[in-house]
Amino acid sequence: MITQAERWVNEYCGKSFTGTIPDGVVFATLEMARYLMNRQMLEDGMLEELPTKLSDVLRICKDPLSKNKVTPDYTASTSDYNLTNRRG
C-alpha cells in the first residue's frame, strides 16, 4: 500500500522524493496508504463501508502537497524543442 501511495504522491507532485522528505509529503503518503489499505479491507470483507471517501482523501492530501508540486516551464519558442540545436 505504501508503494502505491508513494507512486500517487510522486505522480501528483511531478517528482520523486529521496533523502530528506518534507512533512507534507510524508503526511499525504500515509493518508493515501491508509485509504488504500481500507479499500483493500473492504474488498476482503473486513469492513462494511469505507470510513472516508476518495474525494475527501484527495482534498486532504493535495493541500500539503501544493508546496512540493513541480510545474513544467513552458516556452513559446519552438526552437527549444528542436533537439538538433541541443547537440554539443
Protein Blocks (a to p, Z undefined) as FASTA:
>chain_A
ZZmmmmmmmmmnopacehjadfklmmmmmmmmmmmmmmmmmmnopafbdfbdfklmmmmm
mmmmmmmpccddddfbfklmmmklmpZZ
